[in-house]
């Protein structure tokens, strides 16, 4: 009898978790589809993806063989398998991650502005149809705005926010995670709170808001994934 009761309790807990997961997924799906419609209305080339695998496959359809590809620093690209995809030998990948000096790394950042395709995540997408980002060096924010012939942004629905102000607030709130991830040595690496620091490796130097894609219509593709991805 005792084991039967324990089994029933576990079953109820499992079913409850399943329901909660379904509701969470449903919420992400709704947010993602709404964001896609809004972004397309502002001349972005926006697409919906059900999950990380679907997002990776969609990115692959957008990449011509032999294309020169640069990337922004992004946890999302790792989680979706997109980083593995662009390193598979079919593309001319500008590898910004393996360098012998800061000068070499900086040179690769500059090469990214002349690449065929720039692939990145984003700190936030607003329901006003904007992309919001905070950068340390500015290569990511710069390349999104101008330079590469094509930009592909991959973003989880967990990063959808109301407006630009909320987007900046969100970007600031996760900046300590990114600073610690790449060992920048800022005060927020230890406190997990912004202290408006002024060191060389300050991660919040540049705030970028892409308010539509009207000048070069459809240049920026945004794949909104109905999953939680990245920071």
Buried (B, 14 or more C-beta within 10 A) or exposed (E): EEEEEEEEEEEEEEEEEEEEEEEEBEEBBEBBBBBBEBBBEBBBBBBBBBEBEBBBEBBBEBBEEEBBBBBBBBBBBBBBBBBEBBEEEBBBBBEBEEEEEEEEBBEBBEBBBEBBBBBBBBBBBBBBBBBBBBBBBBBBBBBBBEBBEBBBBBBBBBBBBEBBEBBBEBBBBBBBBBBBEEEBEBBBBEEBEBEEBEEEBBBBEBBBBBEBBEEEEEBBBBBBBBBEBBB
